[in-house]
């Protein structure tokens, strides 16, 4: 029996379709951000933001850098794979600017 593969769009939406993911990636387009900055920018709860960042890191779309400082500083930034989503995010923004304003 043939093993059915998931539709690629379905697989992509399993990552990108989760609440806050596109917003997190949108805010990371401008460069590395600390957790508290993303929390302020997105209005996501700390627990949910932490969960989404871990998922994005596991998906290879975001990296987390820990700096050996006191107190410790952690920054998140998009990987090349994450940056590939930028045109999609820009198109969503353009559509929203045209139709939702």
C-alpha positions in Angstrom: 0.0 0.0 0.0 1.3 3.5 -0.9 2.1 5.7 2.0 0.4 9.1 1.5 2.5 12.2 2.0 1.1 15.4 3.5 0.4 18.2 1.2 3.3 20.7 1.3 0.9 23.6 1.9 -0.6 21.7 4.9 2.9 21.1 6.3 3.8 24.8 5.9 0.6 25.9 7.6 1.3 23.5 10.5 4.2 25.8 11.3 3.1 29.2 10.0 -0.6 28.9 10.8 -0.2 28.8 14.5 -1.3 31.8 16.5 1.4 34.5 16.8 4.0 32.8 14.5 3.6 35.3 11.6 3.6 38.2 14.0 6.8 36.9 15.7 8.5 36.5 12.3 7.3 39.9 11.2 8.9 41.6 14.2 12.1 39.6 13.7 12.4 40.9 10.2 14.0 44.1 11.6 16.8 42.2 13.3 17.6 40.3 16.5 15.2 40.9 19.4 15.3 40.0 23.1 12.4 38.1 24.6 10.9 41.1 26.4 11.0 43.1 23.1 9.0 40.4 21.3 6.6 40.1 24.2 6.0 43.9 24.0 5.8 43.9 20.2 3.4 41.0 19.8 1.3 41.2 23.0 1.6 37.4 23.2 1.7 35.9 26.7 5.1 35.0 27.9 4.2 31.3 28.0 2.8 31.2 24.5 5.7 33.3 23.1 8.2 31.0 24.7 6.4 28.0 23.2 6.3 29.5 19.7 9.9 30.5 19.8 10.9 27.0 20.8 8.8 25.6 17.9 10.4 28.1 15.4 13.8 27.2 16.7 13.0 23.5 16.3 11.8 24.2 12.7 15.1 25.9 11.9 13.5 29.3 11.3 14.8 31.1 14.4 18.0 30.9 16.4 18.6 31.7 20.0 21.8 33.3 21.1 22.8 33.4 24.8 25.4 35.9 25.8 27.6 35.3 28.8 26.7 38.4 30.6 25.2 39.2 34.0 22.3 39.1 33.9 22.3 36.7 30.9 21.1 38.2 27.6 19.2 36.1 25.1 18.5 37.2 21.6 16.3 35.7 18.9 16.9 36.1 15.2 15.7 34.6 11.9 17.7 32.1 10.1 18.0 32.0 6.3 15.1 29.5 6.3 13.1 32.0 8.4 14.0 34.9 6.2 12.6 33.1 3.1 9.2 33.8 4.6 9.7 37.6 4.3 8.0 38.0 0.9 4.9 36.2 2.1 4.8 38.4 5.2 5.2 41.5 3.1 2.4 40.4 0.8 0.1 39.8 3.8 0.9 43.3 5.0 0.3 44.8 1.5 -3.1 43.0 1.3 -4.1 44.2 4.8 -3.0 47.7 4.0 -5.2 47.7 0.9 -8.3 45.9 2.2 -8.4 46.3 6.0 -7.7 50.0 6.4 
